[in-house]
């Protein structure tokens, strides 16, 4: 017997970042949208905990106990007094180290898969508590849809979305580590009073109305200057997407994936082709949002 869970990538349509806290984290106002690019995590009984991975950039995924999927299995097993004897296979389609929460998605997916495989029947609240222990983006990977994340991003408030938004994601030739981007954010803001992060009402209204034009005018990412500082070539990708007619373009989360808002499916396909032809990215993918959270398939 095995259990397979499909879990989505995310894009941050707003990422407002406060100053560094004493614990090293930052308070955030993080507006997440789940998008239709997915990893699938399959849990199968085994003699011991083992992680394997297939798909694009699978070689970059750690297969030891630092992997969030492995950590999720260990956390659930420890809470229930079980042995984490499970083989977790990750079928990867979300970019690795791309700012789209692929690792977080794998953690949430593994947690749901192990819960189903072991029959632990954990409540949603317990699953979300484990997710929050694993990482700031993991709770949203579990719930999907759209949400405002506060605290360090783990405290979620569901948001209403009144329509479908069309996206193009341009994949960079190398990754960026989230901690390094936050460190660069701190360096760039040294001696500056960083305001408290607050969600944009214009952006929240645009989501409710399903208004792509209003959303395009409101998207923002406080980590973008830090990502561009560490990876200056991304500015060329952003310029190429805008030149191709994207309604808006921004770095997704901590990057280096760049996200472009399109009017419809045909527009998204055209922008993706133009981005690849520009030579400023490795590949480009089209997806829609919102998407469902971690789901047994």
C-alpha positions in Angstrom: 0.0 0.0 0.0 1.2 3.5 -0.7 -0.3 7.0 -0.5 0.4 9.8 -3.0 -0.3 13.5 -2.2 -0.2 16.3 -4.8 0.9 19.7 -3.4 1.2 23.1 -5.2 3.8 25.8 -5.6 3.1 29.3 -4.5 3.7 32.8 -5.6 3.8 35.8 -3.2 1.7 38.6 -4.7 2.8 40.7 -1.8 5.8 40.1 0.5 6.1 42.9 3.0 9.1 42.4 5.3 9.8 44.0 8.7 13.1 44.5 10.3 15.1 41.6 11.8 13.6 40.3 15.1 15.8 39.2 18.1 15.3 35.5 17.0 16.7 36.3 13.5 13.4 36.0 11.8 11.4 38.9 10.2 7.7 39.7 10.7 5.9 39.4 7.4 2.7 40.4 5.6 2.9 37.6 3.1 0.0 37.2 0.6 0.3 33.7 -0.8 -1.4 32.4 -3.9 -1.1 28.6 -4.7 -0.4 28.0 -8.3 -0.9 25.0 -10.5 2.6 23.6 -10.6 2.9 20.5 -8.4 5.2 18.1 -6.6 3.8 14.6 -5.8 5.0 12.8 -2.7 4.4 9.1 -2.4 4.7 7.4 1.0 5.3 3.6 1.1 6.0 1.3 4.1 9.7 0.5 4.4 12.2 -0.9 6.9 13.6 2.6 7.6 13.2 6.2 6.6 14.3 6.8 3.0 13.9 9.7 0.6 14.2 9.5 -3.2 13.5 12.1 -5.9 12.9 12.3 -9.6 12.1 15.1 -12.1 13.8 18.4 -13.1 16.7 19.4 -10.9 16.2 16.3 -8.7 20.0 16.1 -8.2 19.8 19.3 -6.2 17.4 17.9 -3.7 18.9 16.6 -0.4 17.9 13.0 0.3 19.0 12.9 4.0 17.1 13.9 7.1 17.5 17.6 6.3 14.9 17.2 3.6 11.6 18.8 4.8 9.7 15.6 3.7 11.9 13.5 5.9 11.6 16.0 8.8 7.8 16.0 8.4 7.7 12.2 8.7 10.0 12.2 11.7 7.9 14.9 13.4 4.6 13.1 13.0 6.1 9.7 14.0 7.6 11.3 17.2 4.3 12.8 18.2 2.6 9.5 17.9 5.3 7.2 19.2 5.8 5.5 15.9 8.9 4.5 13.9 9.3 6.7 10.8 9.7 3.5 8.7 8.6 4.9 5.3 10.0 5.4 1.8 9.1 8.9 0.6 9.4 9.5 -3.1 9.3 13.1 -4.4 8.2 13.5 -8.0 9.5 17.0 -8.5 7.9 19.6 -10.8 8.2 22.8 -8.7 11.5 24.6 -9.3 14.3 23.8 -6.8 15.6 26.8 -4.8 13.3 28.9 -6.9 11.3 30.9 -4.3 8.1 28.9 -5.0 8.2 26.9 -1.8 9.0 23.5 -3.4 10.8 22.2 -0.3 7.9 23.4 1.9 5.4 21.8 -0.5 7.3 18.5 0.0 7.1 18.8 3.7 3.4 19.4 3.7 2.8 16.6 1.2 4.9 14.1 3.2 3.0 15.0 6.4 -0.4 14.4 4.7 0.8 11.2 3.0 2.3 9.8 6.3 -0.9 10.7 8.2 -3.0 8.8 5.7 -0.5 5.8 5.4 -0.2 5.4 9.2 -3.8 6.1 10.0 -2.8 8.7 12.6 -5.9 10.8 11.9 -4.2 14.0 13.0 -6.5 17.0 13.1 -6.0 19.9 10.7 -4.8 22.0 13.7 -2.2 19.4 14.6 -1.0 19.1 11.0 -0.7 22.9 10.8 1.2 23.0 14.1 3.7 20.5 12.8 3.9 22.5 9.5 4.7 25.7 11.4 7.5 23.9 13.3 9.0 22.8 9.9 9.1 26.2 8.3 7.4 29.5 7.6 5.9 28.5 4.2 4.9 24.9 5.0 1.5 25.7 6.6 0.4 27.5 3.4 1.5 24.5 1.2 -0.9 22.4 3.2 -3.9 24.7 2.9 -3.4 26.2 -0.6 -5.8 28.6 -2.2 -5.0 32.1 -1.1 -4.0 33.4 2.4 -2.3 36.2 4.3 0.6 34.9 6.3 1.7 37.0 9.3 4.3 36.4 12.1 7.1 34.9 10.1 4.5 33.8 7.6 3.1 30.8 9.4 0.0 32.4 10.9 -2.6 32.1 8.1 -5.8 33.9 7.3 -7.7 32.5 4.3 -8.4 35.0 1.6 -11.3 35.1 -0.9 -10.3 35.1 -4.6 -13.0 36.0 -7.1 -11.5 34.7 -10.3 -8.6 32.9 -12.0 -5.2 34.6 -12.5 -2.8 33.5 -15.3 0.9 33.4 -14.6 4.2 32.8 -16.3 7.2 31.7 -14.2 10.7 32.1 -15.6 13.2 29.7 -14.2 16.7 31.0 -13.6 19.9 29.1 -14.4 20.9 28.8 -10.7 19.2 28.9 -7.3 19.2 31.4 -4.5 19.1 30.4 -0.8 16.3 32.1 1.2 18.6 32.8 4.2 21.2 34.6 2.0 18.4 36.8 0.5 17.2 37.8 4.0 20.8 38.5 5.0 21.2 40.8 2.0 17.8 42.5 2.9 19.3 43.2 6.3 22.5 44.5 4.8 20.7 46.8 2.4 18.5 48.1 5.2 21.2 48.6 7.8 20.6 51.8 9.7 17.1 52.2 8.1 13.9 52.1 10.1 12.0 49.3 8.4 8.2 49.9 8.7 5.9 47.3 10.1 4.7 45.0 7.3 1.0 45.5 6.4 -1.1 43.8 3.7 -2.2 46.1 0.9 -5.9 46.7 0.9 -5.8 47.4 -2.8 -4.2 44.1 -3.4 -6.7 42.2 -1.2 -9.6 44.0 -3.0 -8.2 43.0 -6.4 -8.1 39.3 -5.3 -11.7 39.4 -4.1 -12.8 41.0 -7.4 -10.7 38.7 -9.6 -9.3 41.9 -11.2 -6.0 41.1 -12.9 -5.4 44.7 -13.8 -5.8 45.9 -10.2 -3.7 43.0 -9.0 -0.9 43.9 -11.5 -0.9 47.5 -10.1 -0.6 46.3 -6.5 1.9 43.4 -6.4 5.1 44.0 -4.5 8.0 42.1 -3.0 10.3 43.8 -0.4 12.9 41.0 -1.0 13.2 41.9 -4.7 16.0 44.4 -4.2 18.0 41.9 -2.2 17.5 39.1 -4.8 18.5 41.5 -7.6 21.6 42.5 -5.6 22.7 38.9 -5.3 21.5 37.9 -8.8 21.7 41.0 -11.1 20.8 39.1 -14.2 17.2 38.8 -13.0 16.7 42.4 -14.0 17.1 41.4 -17.6 14.5 38.6 -17.2 12.0 41.1 -15.6 12.6 43.5 -18.4 12.1 40.8 -21.1 8.8 39.8 -19.5 7.5 43.3 -19.4 8.6 43.9 -23.0 6.6 40.8 -24.0 3.5 42.4 -22.6 3.2 41.0 -19.1 0.8 43.1 -16.9 3.3 42.9 -14.0 6.6 41.1 -13.2 8.3 40.5 -9.9 10.7 38.1 -8.2 8.8 35.3 -6.6 9.5 35.2 -2.9 13.2 35.0 -2.3 13.8 34.2 -5.9 15.3 33.6 -8.3 12.2 32.5 -10.2 10.4 35.5 -11.7 6.6 35.7 -12.0 4.7 37.5 -14.7 0.9 38.2 -14.6 -0.8 37.6 -18.0 -4.3 38.5 -19.2 -5.4 35.0 -20.2 -4.0 31.6 -21.2 -3.1 32.6 -24.8 -1.3 35.7 -23.5 0.6 33.6 -20.9 1.8 31.2 -23.6 3.0 34.0 -25.8 4.9 35.7 -22.9 6.5 32.3 -22.0 7.7 31.8 -25.6 9.1 35.4 -25.7 10.9 34.9 -22.4 12.6 31.6 -23.5 13.5 33.3 -26.9 15.1 36.2 -25.0 17.7 34.0 -23.5 17.3 35.5 -20.1 16.0 32.4 -18.4 16.5 28.6 -18.5 12.8 27.8 -19.2 9.3 29.3 -18.6 6.2 27.7 -17.3 2.6 28.7 -17.5 0.2 28.1 -14.5 -3.1 29.4 -13.1 -4.1 30.4 -9.5 -5.5 29.8 -7.0 -4.8 26.0 -6.7 -5.9 23.4 -4.1 -3.6 22.6 -1.2 -2.1 19.2 -0.3 -4.5 16.6 -1.6 -4.4 12.8 -1.6 -4.7 11.6 -5.2 
